[in-house]
């Protein structure tokens, strides 16, 4: 079955695809590639052949993604088997919209989410240009008349540095009931963020060995913009002295907001 998750903004993880590659600074200390390497070393077939050991530089001896991404067919029907409505984070160990994943494989995962519609799925990518092309194309082909998004699938992109803000435009142009930003790990002040068409913002600092430090002012800036725009804000974690503080208070308030229930609001475009 899917794993009950310790990630504060979801309930369970579902990994129908595995593997990835490093595309931006946020990826350098990715927990998923370290976990994939450990799981492969203890014999889990699902995670074999996804990482390689760095041979030189400051990260010498550490595992990183090798770019292999594949569908795990044995995991596809997990949501169908679980009857209790669940908030799923899809592919905590991969990126559904990785460039090397065949369109047919993406379709198989997408179809499972559409069929098992008593669950809600949170799909996060660093490749929103691929997501936009796939999702808009699928909706145009399947839902030609209504052009309606799939209401139980939330689509998001990672924005941890200023250079990644360009991803937001691709997300904004994607036909989705809920569009969200994951500003984690937040590695610098993002400055002004255009939140038009965005329904949720998650933020958090990096934690664990070698975590890069964060300034509380970066989170305050994001929070203030979300409040001004009426966008729910979720402060997932902050690291102090190398120790992770889950859902910390910011200015005396614990920010754990979610998008409004879809049944009680009009989908914003």
Buried (B, 14 or more C-beta within 10 A) or exposed (E): EBEEBEBBBBBBBBBBBBBBBBBBBBBBBBEBBBBBBEBBEEEEEBBBEBBBEEEEEEBEEBBBBBBBBBBBEEBBEBBEEBEEEBBBBBBBBBBBBBEEBEEEBBEBBBEBBBEBBEBBBBBBBBBBBBBBBBBBEBBEEEEEEEEEBBBBBBBBBBBBBEEBBEBBBBBBBBBBBBBBBBBBBBBBBBEEBEBEBBBBBBBBBBBEEEBBEBEEEBBBBBBEBBEEBEBBBBBBBBBEEEEBBEBBEBEEEEBEBBBBEBEEEEEBE
